[in-house]
Amino acid sequence: MKVQEVMTQDVKFCKPETNLAEAATKLWDADCGLLPVIDEAGKVIGVISDRDICMAVATKGRTAAEITVQEVVSNRPIYHCLTEDQLTDALRVMQQHQVRRLPIVDRAGTLQGILSINDVILAASNRGRNKQQGVSLEEAISTLQAICEHRISDQTSQQKPRAAQA
């Protein structure tokens, strides 16, 4: 099964100059957790998540309307797949990089859609009913498990946070 058969095609996106308040509104209105960031040619140059927005507002000491997307997404790798890639290859990328969503692009790098773990789970559950080719529930669950694995090293996870002093 190809990625394009499962991906969400009606994708909301933003530009680097978009402020975080506008980006958050787009996420809310679209009921999604990630926006691809595109340039003038429609090529994906980054992604921003609802978590990215929250952390930026919490740590930069400015309002969401005063912070641009570009300030938050710079210098991070962009994991993506092509529309014609096999779904199993996309799952491997999601597992290896522990990402819940992948921008889907054409060979020119232009945004075509988003593949989310939600899309994968729904495709797997539909496969069972329709007996069509695609991803199995086991593959979907395995992908979700890999995404959810804690990234913190054992040494760091053993340290307990200190209580705030009053």
N, C-alpha and C positions, 0 to 999 in steps of 0.2 A: 504494500500500500504506500502511496506517495504522500508526502507531507501536505500537499495542496488539497488532498481529499479530506483532511481532518482539521486543518488550520481555520482560524477565524479570519474572515476576509475583510469585514468592515472594521478597519483598525483606526482608532484615533491616534494622533501623533502630535508632536510639538516641535518647535524650532529652538535653536540655542538661545535666542533672545527672549523667549517666553519666560515670564516670571513664574515663580512657584505657585502663587495663588491661582493663576490661570491654569497651570498644569494640574493642580489638585482638583479644580473644578471639572476639567476634562475627565479625569479619572473617576470622579464621583458620578458625573452624568453618564459615563459609559459603563459603570459598574465593573471596572477593571483595576488591576494593580500595577500596570506598567504601561508607559508610553514610549514608543520609539522616538528618538530625536532625529530629525531629518534635515538635510541641507536644502538649498534652493533647487537642486536637481532631483530631489526625492530620495536621495541615498541615505541609508541609515548611518549615522555618525555616533550614535550612543543610545542609551536607554535611561529612563528615570522611573523609579518606583515610588509608591506611596511612602514606603519606609525612608527612601532617600530624602524625600521632601520633609518628612517629620524630623529626621536627624539634622538636616541643614538648618531648619528654623530653630531647633533646640540649641544648636551649637554656634551659630553665627551671630546671634544677638541682634538680628534684624527681622523685620516682618517678611512673610512669604512674598508679598508684592515687591519687596526691595531686592530679592535674590533672583538671579536668572538661572535657568536650567544649565547653561554653560558652566557656571561656577560649580555645579554639583557633579556633572557627568564627565568632566575632563580626565584624561589619563587612565581610563579604565578599559579593559578589553571588552570587545563586543562579540558575543557568541551568537551565531546565527546559522541558519540552514537555507538551502535553496528550495524552491517550490517543487522541483522534481526529485529531491532527495528521498530516499526510502525512510519511512517513519521509524524504523528500527535504528537507523543512523542518527536521526534527531534525538531519539531517546538516549542513545549513548552520549551525545553532547550534553544533554540535560543532566545525566548522571555524573559524568566526569567533572562538570563545572558547577554542579549543585545549583542549577537554575530552574525555576518553575515556568519560565516563559522564554521563548526564542523568537526574535524577529525572523520573518521569512522573507527572503529577497529573491529577485531574479538574477540572472548572470551579470547584469550591469550594477547590481547592488541596490536596486530600487525596491522600496518597501512593497510587499505584496500581501502580507498578513502576519499573524502572530500564532504560534503554536504554544498552548499552555498545557500544564499538567491536567487541567480541567478537561480540555479537548481530548486528551489521551484517555482519561478515565471514561468519558462519555462514549468515545469510539469503541473502547474495549467492552463496555457493557452492551452497546448496540450490536457488536459482533456476535455476542452470545445469543442474542435473539434472532438475528438475521442470518446467521451462519455464513457471513461473508468473510473474505480475507481481510486481515488487518492485524491489529495489535491484540494480544491476549490480555486477560485480566492479570495474569501472573506477570507479564512484562510491564504492565502499567503499575502494578504494586511495587515491583522491583525498582522501577524508576523513581517512584515516590519515596521509597525507603532510602535510596542513594541520595536524593535531594535533601532529605530530612536529617541525615547523619550530622552530628555535631562537628563543626570545623575547628573547635578550640582544642589545642593540644592538651594532653593529659596533665602536664605540669600546671598549666594555667587553670584548668577546670578544678584542680584540687585546692586552689587558693580561695579562701572565703572572703567575700567583700566585708569591709569594715562598716560598722554602723555609724551613721552620721552623728557628730558630736553636737549637742545642743548648746 
